[in-house]
Amino acid sequence: MFLSQLESLSESELEQLKLLREFIKDINNACVAFSGGVDSSLVATIAQEQLGSKAFAVTAVSPSLAPYLLKQARLQAAWIGIRHEECQTHEINEPNYFKNPENRCFACKQELHKHLNKISKRYNNAQVLDGVNHDDLNDYRPGIKAANQAGVISPLAELKINKKSIRSISKSLGLPWWDKPAQPCLASRIPFGEEISSKRLEQIALAEEWIINQGFSKVRVRSQGLSARIELPADEINNFLKIIQRNQLIKYFLSLGFHSISLDLEGFISGKLTRDINRNSK
């Protein structure tokens, strides 16, 4: 099924969409590493459009994926119509992950692609695709190295399609989640050097879900020791303070095991815990 274009695109974005369709059409069988994010969802959508039954998506399930995001991934895969599988990954048992070094993402992606490699072999050696985009190449992403070593192809990055264009293209194709906030691994909320545990990841997931249910979709709850630090977009902080029931928030966060709760006055900044690394690498 060829998706209709519901909204206009710039000439460059029309060309990018054309190239993305051609790129994926040339792949015989495709296994999409599917998180349910905007990027991997666009790759899965075009894979289903161009390859039909020769495409499928796989979502890794582990404590580092919030349960509500897994539910969203299932719904999005069903909306796309792509065959969807789930696989259990066990990065939490790997010292190079749970000890939380700066290259933690490398160990996580190694574990993911070990499983995807086995799954893809069951389907005529399907080529694994991911949602890495062109902007990601300028960020500190050790997981990209692990994906490259595993032979994964990143169509969006290869075609130099950035996040802004991905959202525009997704919106033009009528994908309901085109403006869905980015949701990196829950471990990204824990400062490097502080050990990761299933309990800490569950605390973070439940804390963020509580705030999202209050109407604030873009949020990070940074877990530092026994403290929770809430990050919201700077222009939403005043509204948050007006709307939120402070006593309810405190009671709920304490019930999760946090000992103190604070609001980051700087506001939400994607990759805040890695910005010193990014600065030094440049």
ChimeraX attribute file (.defattr): number of C-alpha atoms within 10 A of each C-alpha:
attribute: neighborCount
match mode: 1-to-1
recipient: residues
	/A:1	9
	/A:2	8
	/A:3	12
	/A:4	9
	/A:5	13
	/A:6	12
	/A:7	12
	/A:8	13
	/A:9	16
	/A:10	11
	/A:11	9
	/A:12	11
	/A:13	17
	/A:14	14
	/A:15	12
	/A:16	19
	/A:17	21
	/A:18	11
	/A:19	15
	/A:20	20
	/A:21	18
	/A:22	13
	/A:23	17
	/A:24	22
	/A:25	17
	/A:26	10
	/A:27	16
	/A:28	13
	/A:29	22
	/A:30	26
	/A:31	27
	/A:32	31
	/A:33	23
	/A:34	28
	/A:35	27
	/A:36	27
	/A:37	21
	/A:38	24
	/A:39	23
	/A:40	22
	/A:41	27
	/A:42	25
	/A:43	26
	/A:44	32
	/A:45	25
	/A:46	24
	/A:47	29
	/A:48	26
	/A:49	20
	/A:50	21
	/A:51	21
	/A:52	17
	/A:53	14
	/A:54	18
	/A:55	27
	/A:56	26
	/A:57	27
	/A:58	24
	/A:59	23
	/A:60	22
	/A:61	17
	/A:62	17
	/A:63	22
	/A:64	25
	/A:65	20
	/A:66	21
	/A:67	16
	/A:68	11
	/A:69	16
	/A:70	18
	/A:71	11
	/A:72	15
	/A:73	20
	/A:74	17
	/A:75	13
	/A:76	23
	/A:77	24
	/A:78	12
	/A:79	12
	/A:80	18
	/A:81	16
	/A:82	23
	/A:83	17
	/A:84	19
	/A:85	14
	/A:86	13
	/A:87	14
	/A:88	12
	/A:89	21
	/A:90	17
	/A:91	21
	/A:92	19
	/A:93	13
	/A:94	14
	/A:95	14
	/A:96	17
	/A:97	23
	/A:98	20
	/A:99	17
	/A:100	21
	/A:101	17
	/A:102	18
	/A:103	15
	/A:104	23
	/A:105	24
	/A:106	20
	/A:107	21
	/A:108	23
	/A:109	20
	/A:110	19
	/A:111	19
	/A:112	24
	/A:113	22
	/A:114	13
	/A:115	17
	/A:116	24
	/A:117	18
	/A:118	11
	/A:119	18
	/A:120	20
	/A:121	12
	/A:122	9
	/A:123	15
	/A:124	12
	/A:125	15
	/A:126	21
	/A:127	20
	/A:128	25
	/A:129	25
	/A:130	24
	/A:131	24
	/A:132	24
	/A:133	22
	/A:134	18
	/A:135	14
	/A:136	14
	/A:137	13
	/A:138	10
	/A:139	15
	/A:140	18
	/A:141	18
	/A:142	16
	/A:143	19
	/A:144	20
	/A:145	15
	/A:146	20
	/A:147	22
	/A:148	11
	/A:149	11
	/A:150	17
	/A:151	14
	/A:152	21
	/A:153	17
	/A:154	22
	/A:155	21
	/A:156	28
	/A:157	17
	/A:158	13
	/A:159	15
	/A:160	15
	/A:161	21
	/A:162	17
	/A:163	17
	/A:164	12
	/A:165	20
	/A:166	24
	/A:167	19
	/A:168	18
	/A:169	24
	/A:170	23
	/A:171	19
	/A:172	17
	/A:173	18
	/A:174	15
	/A:175	19
	/A:176	12
	/A:177	17
	/A:178	20
	/A:179	15
	/A:180	13
	/A:181	12
	/A:182	13
	/A:183	18
	/A:184	15
	/A:185	15
	/A:186	23
	/A:187	25
	/A:188	24
	/A:189	22
	/A:190	20
	/A:191	19
	/A:192	18
	/A:193	12
	/A:194	14
	/A:195	16
	/A:196	23
	/A:197	16
	/A:198	14
	/A:199	12
	/A:200	23
	/A:201	23
	/A:202	18
	/A:203	21
	/A:204	25
	/A:205	21
	/A:206	18
	/A:207	22
	/A:208	22
	/A:209	20
	/A:210	15
	/A:211	20
	/A:212	14
	/A:213	9
	/A:214	12
	/A:215	11
	/A:216	16
	/A:217	15
	/A:218	17
	/A:219	22
	/A:220	29
	/A:221	28
	/A:222	25
	/A:223	23
	/A:224	16
	/A:225	14
	/A:226	12
	/A:227	17
	/A:228	25
	/A:229	15
	/A:230	20
	/A:231	23
	/A:232	22
	/A:233	19
	/A:234	14
	/A:235	10
	/A:236	14
	/A:237	17
	/A:238	9
	/A:239	11
	/A:240	18
	/A:241	11
	/A:242	9
	/A:243	10
	/A:244	13
	/A:245	11
	/A:246	12
	/A:247	9
	/A:248	10
	/A:249	15
	/A:250	16
	/A:251	11
	/A:252	15
	/A:253	21
	/A:254	16
	/A:255	11
	/A:256	16
	/A:257	14
	/A:258	21
	/A:259	13
	/A:260	14
	/A:261	18
	/A:262	13
	/A:263	15
	/A:264	18
	/A:265	12
	/A:266	11
	/A:267	17
	/A:268	20
	/A:269	14
	/A:270	16
	/A:271	14
	/A:272	14
	/A:273	16
	/A:274	16
	/A:275	14
	/A:276	11
	/A:277	13
	/A:278	15
	/A:279	10
	/A:280	7
	/A:281	9
	/A:282	7
